[in-house]
Amino acid sequence: MTLDSNSRDIAMYARGDSMEPTIYSGDSLVIDKTMSSVTSDGGIYVINYDGELFVQRVQKQFHGTVEITSDNKNYGDIVIPSSDLNTLRIIGRVVWSGHPMI
């Protein structure tokens, strides 16, 4: 991952198969760091969850929880209760992966 504190965007390579078929391991990603708030509309974000980086779909639920899902159905969903949201940090939203994402 490239971290430039003066840039609003960062670039990184995806690793793993949890977001297939949308994002494949080795794909180049561009992340917009200014998009660090998750809404009820959701989106694909780079997150730091409990000290580890992930690229996942993240969506805020009406009751204050956050749902983290993979596009690969071999992986289960994670629901983070509002009391544990301090373990989740949104790095930014994926805006490009070889093709426009939004």
N, CA, C and O atoms as a GROMACS GRO file, in nm:
protein
  408
    1MET      N    1   0.085  -0.117   0.000
    1MET     CA    2   0.000   0.000   0.000
    1MET      C    3   0.090   0.123   0.000
    1MET      O    4   0.192   0.126   0.068
    2THR      N    5   0.051   0.224  -0.076
    2THR     CA    6   0.122   0.350  -0.077
    2THR      C    7   0.048   0.449   0.013
    2THR      O    8  -0.069   0.479  -0.010
    3LEU      N    9   0.116   0.500   0.114
    3LEU     CA   10   0.054   0.597   0.204
    3LEU      C   11   0.125   0.730   0.190
    3LEU      O   12   0.240   0.744   0.233
    4ASP      N   13   0.058   0.825   0.131
    4ASP     CA   14   0.111   0.960   0.116
    4ASP      C   15   0.014   1.053   0.186
    4ASP      O   16  -0.098   1.073   0.140
    5SER      N   17   0.057   1.109   0.297
    5SER     CA   18  -0.035   1.190   0.379
    5SER      C   19  -0.085   1.314   0.306
    5SER      O   20  -0.184   1.373   0.348
    6ASN      N   21  -0.019   1.354   0.197
    6ASN     CA   22  -0.061   1.472   0.122
    6ASN      C   23  -0.160   1.439   0.011
    6ASN      O   24  -0.219   1.529  -0.049
    7SER      N   25  -0.179   1.313  -0.016
    7SER     CA   26  -0.267   1.272  -0.125
    7SER      C   27  -0.401   1.225  -0.070
    7SER      O   28  -0.409   1.168   0.038
    8ARG      N   29  -0.506   1.251  -0.147
    8ARG     CA   30  -0.638   1.202  -0.105
    8ARG      C   31  -0.657   1.057  -0.146
    8ARG      O   32  -0.741   0.988  -0.089
    9ASP      N   33  -0.580   1.010  -0.245
    9ASP     CA   34  -0.591   0.873  -0.294
    9ASP      C   35  -0.469   0.791  -0.256
    9ASP      O   36  -0.359   0.844  -0.243
   10ILE      N   37  -0.491   0.662  -0.237
   10ILE     CA   38  -0.381   0.569  -0.218
   10ILE      C   39  -0.403   0.452  -0.313
   10ILE      O   40  -0.515   0.427  -0.357
   11ALA      N   41  -0.296   0.383  -0.345
   11ALA     CA   42  -0.303   0.266  -0.433
   11ALA      C   43  -0.250   0.145  -0.359
   11ALA      O   44  -0.160   0.155  -0.276
   12MET      N   45  -0.310   0.031  -0.390
   12MET     CA   46  -0.264  -0.093  -0.329
   12MET      C   47  -0.303  -0.209  -0.419
   12MET      O   48  -0.382  -0.192  -0.513
   13TYR      N   49  -0.249  -0.325  -0.391
   13TYR     CA   50  -0.286  -0.447  -0.461
   13TYR      C   51  -0.375  -0.531  -0.369
   13TYR      O   52  -0.350  -0.542  -0.249
   14ALA      N   53  -0.478  -0.589  -0.427
   14ALA     CA   54  -0.565  -0.679  -0.351
   14ALA      C   55  -0.493  -0.811  -0.329
   14ALA      O   56  -0.414  -0.855  -0.413
   15ARG      N   57  -0.522  -0.873  -0.216
   15ARG     CA   58  -0.464  -1.003  -0.186
   15ARG      C   59  -0.574  -1.092  -0.128
   15ARG      O   60  -0.644  -1.050  -0.035
   16GLY      N   61  -0.588  -1.210  -0.180
   16GLY     CA   62  -0.689  -1.303  -0.133
   16GLY      C   63  -0.809  -1.310  -0.226
   16GLY      O   64  -0.819  -1.234  -0.323
   17ASP      N   65  -0.901  -1.402  -0.195
   17ASP     CA   66  -1.012  -1.427  -0.285
   17ASP      C   67  -1.148  -1.389  -0.226
   17ASP      O   68  -1.252  -1.424  -0.283
   18SER      N   69  -1.150  -1.318  -0.115
   18SER     CA   70  -1.278  -1.290  -0.049
   18SER      C   71  -1.371  -1.198  -0.128
   18SER      O   72  -1.491  -1.200  -0.105
   19MET      N   73  -1.318  -1.120  -0.221
   19MET     CA   74  -1.402  -1.028  -0.298
   19MET      C   75  -1.424  -1.075  -0.443
   19MET      O   76  -1.480  -1.000  -0.524
   20GLU      N   77  -1.381  -1.197  -0.474
   20GLU     CA   78  -1.409  -1.250  -0.608
   20GLU      C   79  -1.557  -1.279  -0.624
   20GLU      O   80  -1.618  -1.330  -0.530
   21PRO      N   81  -1.617  -1.249  -0.737
   21PRO     CA   82  -1.559  -1.218  -0.866
   21PRO      C   83  -1.543  -1.068  -0.895
   21PRO      O   84  -1.506  -1.031  -1.007
   22THR      N   85  -1.568  -0.981  -0.798
   22THR     CA   86  -1.557  -0.836  -0.822
   22THR      C   87  -1.412  -0.792  -0.826
   22THR      O   88  -1.372  -0.718  -0.917
   23ILE      N   89  -1.334  -0.834  -0.729
   23ILE     CA   90  -1.192  -0.799  -0.718
   23ILE      C   91  -1.114  -0.928  -0.700
   23ILE      O   92  -1.146  -1.010  -0.613
   24TYR      N   93  -1.011  -0.947  -0.783
   24TYR     CA   94  -0.929  -1.067  -0.776
   24TYR      C   95  -0.796  -1.036  -0.709
   24TYR      O   96  -0.746  -0.924  -0.713
   25SER      N   97  -0.739  -1.138  -0.647
   25SER     CA   98  -0.608  -1.124  -0.586
   25SER      C   99  -0.509  -1.073  -0.690
   25SER      O  100  -0.501  -1.128  -0.800
   26GLY      N  101  -0.434  -0.969  -0.656
   26GLY     CA  102  -0.339  -0.909  -0.748
   26GLY      C  103  -0.393  -0.788  -0.822
   26GLY      O  104  -0.316  -0.716  -0.886
   27ASP      N  105  -0.524  -0.764  -0.817
   27ASP     CA  106  -0.580  -0.646  -0.883
   27ASP      C  107  -0.525  -0.519  -0.820
   27ASP      O  108  -0.502  -0.514  -0.699
   28SER      N  109  -0.504  -0.418  -0.902
   28SER     CA  110  -0.466  -0.286  -0.851
   28SER      C  111  -0.592  -0.214  -0.805
   28SER      O  112  -0.696  -0.220  -0.871
   29LEU      N  113  -0.582  -0.146  -0.692
   29LEU     CA  114  -0.696  -0.072  -0.638
   29LEU      C  115  -0.657   0.072  -0.613
   29LEU      O  116  -0.543   0.100  -0.576
   30VAL      N  117  -0.750   0.162  -0.633
   30VAL     CA  118  -0.733   0.302  -0.593
   30VAL      C  119  -0.837   0.328  -0.485
   30VAL      O  120  -0.955   0.299  -0.503
   31ILE      N  121  -0.791   0.384  -0.373
   31ILE     CA  122  -0.876   0.409  -0.258
   31ILE      C  123  -0.881   0.558  -0.232
   31ILE      O  124  -0.777   0.624  -0.223
   32ASP      N  125  -1.001   0.612  -0.219
   32ASP     CA  126  -1.022   0.754  -0.187
   32ASP      C  127  -1.031   0.766  -0.035
   32ASP      O  128  -1.130   0.725   0.026
   33LYS      N  129  -0.927   0.823   0.026
   33LYS     CA  130  -0.921   0.836   0.172
   33LYS      C  131  -1.024   0.934   0.226
   33LYS      O  132  -1.058   0.928   0.344
   34THR      N  133  -1.074   1.025   0.142
   34THR     CA  134  -1.173   1.122   0.191
   34THR      C  135  -1.309   1.057   0.212
   34THR      O  136  -1.396   1.114   0.278
   35MET      N  137  -1.327   0.939   0.157
   35MET     CA  138  -1.454   0.867   0.172
   35MET      C  139  -1.438   0.764   0.285
   35MET      O  140  -1.432   0.643   0.261
   36SER      N  141  -1.432   0.813   0.406
   36SER     CA  142  -1.403   0.727   0.521
   36SER      C  143  -1.521   0.712   0.616
   36SER      O  144  -1.505   0.669   0.730
   37SER      N  145  -1.639   0.747   0.569
   37SER     CA  146  -1.762   0.728   0.647
   37SER      C  147  -1.852   0.631   0.573
   37SER      O  148  -1.882   0.650   0.455
   38VAL      N  149  -1.896   0.529   0.643
   38VAL     CA  150  -1.984   0.429   0.583
   38VAL      C  151  -2.128   0.472   0.602
   38VAL      O  152  -2.167   0.517   0.710
   39THR      N  153  -2.206   0.458   0.496
   39THR     CA  154  -2.348   0.495   0.501
   39THR      C  155  -2.434   0.369   0.488
   39THR      O  156  -2.382   0.259   0.472
   40SER      N  157  -2.564   0.388   0.494
   40SER     CA  158  -2.655   0.275   0.476
   40SER      C  159  -2.655   0.225   0.332
   40SER      O  160  -2.702   0.115   0.305
   41ASP      N  161  -2.603   0.306   0.237
   41ASP     CA  162  -2.590   0.262   0.098
   41ASP      C  163  -2.479   0.160   0.082
   41ASP      O  164  -2.483   0.076  -0.008
   42GLY      N  165  -2.378   0.167   0.169
   42GLY     CA  166  -2.267   0.074   0.165
   42GLY      C  167  -2.173   0.100   0.048
   42GLY      O  168  -2.191   0.196  -0.027
   43GLY      N  169  -2.075   0.014   0.034
   43GLY     CA  170  -1.976   0.022  -0.072
   43GLY      C  171  -1.860  -0.070  -0.039
   43GLY      O  172  -1.861  -0.138   0.064
   44ILE      N  173  -1.761  -0.071  -0.126
   44ILE     CA  174  -1.641  -0.150  -0.102
   44ILE      C  175  -1.536  -0.058  -0.042
   44ILE      O  176  -1.502   0.046  -0.100
   45TYR      N  177  -1.485  -0.097   0.073
   45TYR     CA  178  -1.391  -0.014   0.149
   45TYR      C  179  -1.267  -0.095   0.187
   45TYR      O  180  -1.271  -0.217   0.197
   46VAL      N  181  -1.159  -0.023   0.209
   46VAL     CA  182  -1.043  -0.080   0.278
   46VAL      C  183  -1.062  -0.046   0.424
   46VAL      O  184  -1.080   0.070   0.461
   47ILE      N  185  -1.059  -0.149   0.507
   47ILE     CA  186  -1.082  -0.129   0.650
   47ILE      C  187  -0.969  -0.189   0.730
   47ILE      O  188  -0.902  -0.283   0.687
   48ASN      N  189  -0.949  -0.133   0.847
   48ASN     CA  190  -0.861  -0.192   0.946
   48ASN      C  191  -0.954  -0.242   1.055
   48ASN      O  192  -1.014  -0.163   1.129
   49TYR      N  193  -0.964  -0.374   1.064
   49TYR     CA  194  -1.052  -0.434   1.164
   49TYR      C  195  -0.968  -0.514   1.260
   49TYR      O  196  -0.906  -0.613   1.224
   50ASP      N  197  -0.967  -0.468   1.384
   50ASP     CA  198  -0.893  -0.536   1.489
   50ASP      C  199  -0.746  -0.554   1.452
   50ASP      O  200  -0.686  -0.657   1.482
   51GLY      N  201  -0.688  -0.452   1.385
   51GLY     CA  202  -0.546  -0.452   1.353
   51GLY      C  203  -0.507  -0.513   1.220
   51GLY      O  204  -0.389  -0.517   1.188
   52GLU      N  205  -0.603  -0.562   1.141
   52GLU     CA  206  -0.572  -0.620   1.011
   52GLU      C  207  -0.644  -0.545   0.900
   52GLU      O  208  -0.755  -0.495   0.919
   53LEU      N  209  -0.579  -0.536   0.781
   53LEU     CA  210  -0.639  -0.469   0.666
   53LEU      C  211  -0.722  -0.568   0.584
   53LEU      O  212  -0.681  -0.682   0.561
   54PHE      N  213  -0.839  -0.521   0.540
   54PHE     CA  214  -0.929  -0.600   0.456
   54PHE      C  215  -0.989  -0.509   0.350
   54PHE      O  216  -1.005  -0.389   0.371
   55VAL      N  217  -1.023  -0.568   0.236
   55VAL     CA  218  -1.105  -0.503   0.134
   55VAL      C  219  -1.237  -0.578   0.136
   55VAL      O  220  -1.242  -0.696   0.102
   56GLN      N  221  -1.346  -0.509   0.176
   56GLN     CA  222  -1.475  -0.575   0.194
   56GLN      C  223  -1.588  -0.479   0.164
   56GLN      O  224  -1.569  -0.357   0.159
   57ARG      N  225  -1.706  -0.534   0.143
   57ARG     CA  226  -1.826  -0.451   0.138
   57ARG      C  227  -1.862  -0.415   0.281
   57ARG      O  228  -1.864  -0.501   0.369
   58VAL      N  229  -1.890  -0.289   0.304
   58VAL     CA  230  -1.923  -0.241   0.438
   58VAL      C  231  -2.050  -0.160   0.429
   58VAL      O  232  -2.064  -0.074   0.342
   59GLN      N  233  -2.143  -0.188   0.519
   59GLN     CA  234  -2.272  -0.116   0.517
   59GLN      C  235  -2.317  -0.090   0.660
   59GLN      O  236  -2.315  -0.179   0.745
   60LYS      N  237  -2.356   0.033   0.684
   60LYS     CA  238  -2.412   0.071   0.813
   60LYS      C  239  -2.557   0.026   0.819
   60LYS      O  240  -2.633   0.048   0.724
   61GLN      N  241  -2.595  -0.036   0.930
   61GLN     CA  242  -2.732  -0.083   0.948
   61GLN      C  243  -2.811   0.020   1.029
   61GLN      O  244  -2.752   0.102   1.100
   62PHE      N  245  -2.941   0.015   1.019
   62PHE     CA  246  -3.027   0.113   1.086
   62PHE      C  247  -3.012   0.113   1.238
   62PHE      O  248  -3.028   0.217   1.301
   63HIS      N  249  -2.982   0.000   1.296
   63HIS     CA  250  -2.975  -0.010   1.442
   63HIS      C  251  -2.835   0.016   1.497
   63HIS      O  252  -2.807  -0.015   1.612
   64GLY      N  253  -2.746   0.074   1.415
   64GLY     CA  254  -2.615   0.117   1.462
   64GLY      C  255  -2.502   0.018   1.440
   64GLY      O  256  -2.386   0.052   1.462
   65THR      N  257  -2.534  -0.104   1.398
   65THR     CA  258  -2.428  -0.200   1.370
   65THR      C  259  -2.370  -0.176   1.231
   65THR      O  260  -2.427  -0.101   1.151
   66VAL      N  261  -2.257  -0.238   1.203
   66VAL     CA  262  -2.195  -0.232   1.072
   66VAL      C  263  -2.180  -0.375   1.022
   66VAL      O  264  -2.130  -0.462   1.094
   67GLU      N  265  -2.224  -0.399   0.898
   67GLU     CA  266  -2.215  -0.532   0.839
   67GLU      C  267  -2.101  -0.534   0.738
   67GLU      O  268  -2.091  -0.448   0.651
   68ILE      N  269  -2.014  -0.635   0.751
   68ILE     CA  270  -1.900  -0.654   0.661
   68ILE      C  271  -1.924  -0.782   0.585
   68ILE      O  272  -1.943  -0.889   0.645
   69THR      N  273  -1.925  -0.773   0.450
   69THR     CA  274  -1.954  -0.890   0.369
   69THR      C  275  -1.849  -0.907   0.260
   69THR      O  276  -1.784  -0.811   0.217
   70SER      N  277  -1.834  -1.031   0.216
   70SER     CA  278  -1.748  -1.066   0.105
   70SER      C  279  -1.834  -1.097  -0.017
   70SER      O  280  -1.948  -1.141  -0.002
   71ASP      N  281  -1.782  -1.074  -0.136
   71ASP     CA  282  -1.854  -1.114  -0.256
   71ASP      C  283  -1.843  -1.264  -0.279
   71ASP      O  284  -1.932  -1.324  -0.339
   72ASN      N  285  -1.736  -1.325  -0.231
   72ASN     CA  286  -1.716  -1.468  -0.240
   72ASN      C  287  -1.802  -1.534  -0.133
   72ASN      O  288  -1.781  -1.515  -0.014
   73LYS      N  289  -1.899  -1.612  -0.176
   73LYS     CA  290  -1.997  -1.670  -0.083
   73LYS      C  291  -1.937  -1.778   0.007
   73LYS      O  292  -2.006  -1.830   0.094
   74ASN      N  293  -1.808  -1.813  -0.012
   74ASN     CA  294  -1.741  -1.907   0.078
   74ASN      C  295  -1.704  -1.842   0.212
   74ASN      O  296  -1.659  -1.910   0.304
   75TYR      N  297  -1.724  -1.711   0.222
   75TYR     CA  298  -1.693  -1.638   0.344
   75TYR      C  299  -1.823  -1.588   0.407
   75TYR      O  300  -1.913  -1.542   0.336
   76GLY      N  301  -1.833  -1.598   0.538
   76GLY     CA  302  -1.952  -1.551   0.608
   76GLY      C  303  -1.946  -1.402   0.635
   76GLY      O  304  -1.841  -1.339   0.627
   77ASP      N  305  -2.061  -1.347   0.668
   77ASP     CA  306  -2.072  -1.205   0.702
   77ASP      C  307  -2.026  -1.183   0.846
   77ASP      O  308  -2.030  -1.273   0.930
   78ILE      N  309  -1.982  -1.062   0.872
   78ILE     CA  310  -1.945  -1.020   1.007
   78ILE      C  311  -2.032  -0.901   1.042
   78ILE      O  312  -2.042  -0.806   0.964
   79VAL      N  313  -2.095  -0.904   1.156
   79VAL     CA  314  -2.173  -0.791   1.205
   79VAL      C  315  -2.103  -0.738   1.329
   79VAL      O  316  -2.084  -0.810   1.428
   80ILE      N  317  -2.065  -0.611   1.321
   80ILE     CA  318  -1.997  -0.548   1.434
   80ILE      C  319  -2.100  -0.466   1.511
   80ILE      O  320  -2.157  -0.372   1.457
   81PRO      N  321  -2.124  -0.502   1.638
   81PRO     CA  322  -2.219  -0.425   1.717
   81PRO      C  323  -2.168  -0.284   1.744
   81PRO      O  324  -2.047  -0.261   1.744
   82SER      N  325  -2.258  -0.193   1.766
   82SER     CA  326  -2.220  -0.053   1.787
   82SER      C  327  -2.122  -0.039   1.904
   82SER      O  328  -2.040   0.053   1.904
   83SER      N  329  -2.131  -0.127   2.002
   83SER     CA  330  -2.040  -0.120   2.118
   83SER      C  331  -1.897  -0.158   2.083
   83SER      O  332  -1.806  -0.127   2.160
   84ASP      N  333  -1.874  -0.223   1.968
   84ASP     CA  334  -1.740  -0.266   1.928
   84ASP      C  335  -1.686  -0.190   1.807
   84ASP      O  336  -1.584  -0.229   1.750
   85LEU      N  337  -1.752  -0.081   1.768
   85LEU     CA  338  -1.708  -0.009   1.649
   85LEU      C  339  -1.569   0.054   1.664
   85LEU      O  340  -1.508   0.093   1.565
   86ASN      N  341  -1.519   0.062   1.787
   86ASN     CA  342  -1.383   0.114   1.807
   86ASN      C  343  -1.277   0.020   1.751
   86ASN      O  344  -1.161   0.059   1.739
   87THR      N  345  -1.313  -0.104   1.716
   87THR     CA  346  -1.219  -0.199   1.656
   87THR      C  347  -1.214  -0.184   1.504
   87THR      O  348  -1.135  -0.252   1.438
   88LEU      N  349  -1.297  -0.097   1.448
   88LEU     CA  350  -1.308  -0.078   1.303
   88LEU      C  351  -1.262   0.062   1.264
   88LEU      O  352  -1.309   0.161   1.320
   89ARG      N  353  -1.170   0.069   1.168
   89ARG     CA  354  -1.127   0.198   1.113
   89ARG      C  355  -1.142   0.191   0.962
   89ARG      O  356  -1.090   0.101   0.897
   90ILE      N  357  -1.213   0.288   0.907
   90ILE     CA  358  -1.233   0.295   0.762
   90ILE      C  359  -1.116   0.372   0.702
   90ILE      O  360  -1.096   0.489   0.733
   91ILE      N  361  -1.037   0.306   0.616
   91ILE     CA  362  -0.923   0.370   0.550
   91ILE      C  363  -0.972   0.455   0.434
   91ILE      O  364  -0.926   0.568   0.415
   92GLY      N  365  -1.066   0.403   0.356
   92GLY     CA  366  -1.121   0.475   0.242
   92GLY      C  367  -1.201   0.381   0.154
   92GLY      O  368  -1.202   0.260   0.174
   93ARG      N  369  -1.267   0.440   0.056
   93ARG     CA  370  -1.354   0.364  -0.036
   93ARG      C  371  -1.278   0.329  -0.163
   93ARG      O  372  -1.205   0.412  -0.218
   94VAL      N  373  -1.295   0.205  -0.209
   94VAL     CA  374  -1.235   0.162  -0.335
   94VAL      C  375  -1.312   0.229  -0.449
   94VAL      O  376  -1.433   0.212  -0.462
   95VAL      N  377  -1.240   0.306  -0.531
   95VAL     CA  378  -1.304   0.378  -0.641
   95VAL      C  379  -1.261   0.327  -0.778
   95VAL      O  380  -1.317   0.366  -0.880
   96TRP      N  381  -1.161   0.238  -0.780
   96TRP     CA  382  -1.116   0.184  -0.908
   96TRP      C  383  -1.047   0.050  -0.885
   96TRP      O  384  -0.971   0.032  -0.790
   97SER      N  385  -1.077  -0.044  -0.974
   97SER     CA  386  -1.013  -0.175  -0.970
   97SER      C  387  -1.004  -0.229  -1.112
   97SER      O  388  -1.064  -0.331  -1.146
   98GLY      N  389  -0.929  -0.161  -1.192
   98GLY     CA  390  -0.921  -0.202  -1.332
   98GLY      C  391  -1.043  -0.154  -1.412
   98GLY      O  392  -1.042  -0.151  -1.535
   99HIS      N  393  -1.146  -0.117  -1.338
   99HIS     CA  394  -1.268  -0.062  -1.397
   99HIS      C  395  -1.334   0.026  -1.291
   99HIS      O  396  -1.313   0.003  -1.172
  100PRO      N  397  -1.413   0.125  -1.331
  100PRO     CA  398  -1.477   0.211  -1.231
  100PRO      C  399  -1.565   0.130  -1.135
  100PRO      O  400  -1.640   0.043  -1.178
  101MET      N  401  -1.554   0.161  -1.006
  101MET     CA  402  -1.632   0.092  -0.905
  101MET      C  403  -1.754   0.173  -0.863
  101MET      O  404  -1.851   0.116  -0.814
  102ILE      N  405  -1.752   0.305  -0.883
  102ILE     CA  406  -1.866   0.387  -0.847
  102ILE      C  407  -1.889   0.489  -0.958
  102ILE      O  408  -1.982   0.570  -0.950
   0.00000   0.00000   0.00000
